[in-house]
Amino acid sequence: MNIAIILAGGIGSRIGSEVPKQFVELSGQMMIMHSMAPFGRSVYVNNILIVAAEEWRDRIEDAVADDPQISEKILGFSDPGDNRQLSIYNALKEIEQMGLGDMTDNIIIHDAARPFVTEEMIEECFKALDSHDGAMPVLPMNDTVYFSRTGARVDELLNRNTIFAGQAPEAFNYKKYLEANEALLPDKIRMIKGSTEPAVMAGMDVAMIPGDQRNFKVTTQVDLERAEGIMRENY
């Protein structure tokens, strides 16, 4: 069994909206619906678990009711944590509490504010799990990259050919990834910024697959305007 975890618990304060960014309307639907749709269509995803605050769950349920490809896969909801990684951990534990821990092979984690993920990228993540513990899409660095110890002066020029920017979705062997997160409790997990960090810290073998420039996370008003432009041109 493969379960998709959709992260929709953030407040999205940087976008300047009255509602969290994942619930902003984009081309006639909440952004989260665009982000979930490829997981609903993917033959590699059996179920979907959504991390969302209680006050948004009815709105999500009403929206997915119109899309049977998504609604038929919904397991339910889990509570947001104090940070992104604790939200993920809550979802991992929810799977266990549902009695699905022993039946779950892999999980794939995606941000509700990344509305341009594709079925092809989801497929490539899962295919990589045939021979790796995890997988994540990455983008090469196109700009010259520098290292600074203080943020005030350049200390070193880095080789950009060895540096990559990570994206979502990120896929992992469920049991190994759960153990990797539990090893960081109670305090270290609060310092985690990216989903793959616990896996790397635990020594898991994480493959990199090609990312997509359009698979960006909507964080600011400029990002939202870019997303709306893409929707107008392509959908």
Secondary structure, 3 states (H helix, E strand, C coil): CEEEEEECCCCCHHHCCCCCHHHCEECCEEHHHHHHHHHHHCCCCCEEEEECCHHHHHHHHHHHCCCHHHHCCEEEEECCCCCHHHHHHHHHHHHHHCCCCCCCCEEEEEECCCCCCCHHHHHHHHHHCCCCCEEEEEEECCCCEEECCCCCCCCEEECHHHCEEECCCEEEEHHHHHHHHHCCCCCHHHHCCCCCHHHHHCCCCEEEEECCCCCCCCCCHHHHHHHHHHHHHHC
